[in-house]
Amino acid sequence: MDQVPEWMKDLDTEDSEFIRKFLLSSGSLKETAKLYGVSYPTVRLRLDRVIQKIRLSEQRESDPYVTLIQKMVIEERISLDAAKHLIAAYQRQTGKK
């Protein structure tokens, strides 16, 4: 049996379930919105966030701290401005770019 790709391992259960429902509805955002009882734009935003998480996972920043900060922005746990400041301060302190 093939191993699970790294990007799939990085998704939480909620994101994996969203992808499952999206696929079972033949990739229809309209149908997925009905399943969740939300609007089309809400499902579109959710899909965009999952895509960002997958891209981030595939890029694999060489520095785990920067990757963590990027993931927190995608999950809306911190603002983009705050992330930029944290990463810049970290890079100044460590001499990394």
Buried (B, 14 or more C-beta within 10 A) or exposed (E): EEEEEEBEEBBEEEBEEBBEBBEEBEEEBEBBBEBEEEEEEBBEEBBEBBEBBBEBBEEEBEEEBBBEBBBBBBEEEBEEEEBEEBBEEBBEEEEEE
